[in-house]
């Protein structure tokens, strides 16, 4: 098993300055949910919103 490395506050701040809004959104979602980039990129709208309201619990199937 590899070494666990956590993002440092300075790295977080740098990532939040990305010029592309899509990239910034992916960073924010990743930092706040712990999802992998592959999981973020496969999200669909119906997984995030139901009946016009954001869902409280996001379920993502992980493939190993």
PLY file of the C-alpha trace (Angstrom):
ply
format ascii 1.0
element vertex 64
property float x
property float y
property float z
element edge 63
property int vertex1
property int vertex2
end_header
0.00 0.00 0.00
1.26 3.49 -0.84
1.78 6.50 1.33
-1.32 8.54 2.16
-0.79 12.19 1.31
-3.24 14.95 2.14
-3.53 18.18 0.23
-1.88 21.11 1.99
-3.72 24.42 2.57
-1.40 26.26 0.14
-2.10 23.63 -2.55
-5.83 23.96 -1.95
-5.68 27.73 -2.35
-3.65 27.39 -5.55
-6.16 24.93 -7.03
-9.02 27.30 -6.21
-7.41 29.94 -8.44
-7.68 27.83 -11.59
-8.91 30.06 -14.44
-11.39 27.56 -15.89
-14.71 27.58 -13.93
-15.29 23.89 -14.73
-11.93 22.92 -13.28
-12.54 25.03 -10.16
-15.92 23.35 -9.68
-14.35 19.89 -9.97
-11.72 20.89 -7.39
-14.38 22.21 -5.00
-16.52 19.09 -5.40
-13.52 16.82 -4.96
-12.26 18.60 -1.87
-15.68 18.62 -0.23
-16.80 15.11 -1.14
-13.61 13.07 -1.33
-14.64 11.70 -4.72
-11.97 10.61 -7.17
-11.63 12.53 -10.43
-13.07 9.57 -12.36
-16.13 9.60 -10.09
-16.57 13.35 -10.49
-16.36 13.14 -14.27
-19.00 10.40 -14.49
-21.58 12.19 -12.32
-24.92 12.84 -13.98
-27.44 15.53 -13.13
-30.02 13.01 -11.85
-27.48 11.91 -9.22
-27.30 15.47 -7.85
-30.87 16.78 -8.15
-34.26 15.19 -7.52
-37.56 16.98 -8.03
-35.69 20.22 -8.63
-33.90 20.07 -5.27
-30.29 19.16 -4.53
-30.00 15.79 -2.86
-28.60 15.51 0.66
-26.72 12.24 0.12
-24.76 11.42 -3.02
-24.29 7.77 -3.87
-21.57 6.78 -6.32
-20.79 3.24 -7.34
-17.07 2.56 -7.23
-15.39 0.08 -9.50
-12.20 -1.54 -8.36
0 1
1 2
2 3
3 4
4 5
5 6
6 7
7 8
8 9
9 10
10 11
11 12
12 13
13 14
14 15
15 16
16 17
17 18
18 19
19 20
20 21
21 22
22 23
23 24
24 25
25 26
26 27
27 28
28 29
29 30
30 31
31 32
32 33
33 34
34 35
35 36
36 37
37 38
38 39
39 40
40 41
41 42
42 43
43 44
44 45
45 46
46 47
47 48
48 49
49 50
50 51
51 52
52 53
53 54
54 55
55 56
56 57
57 58
58 59
59 60
60 61
61 62
62 63
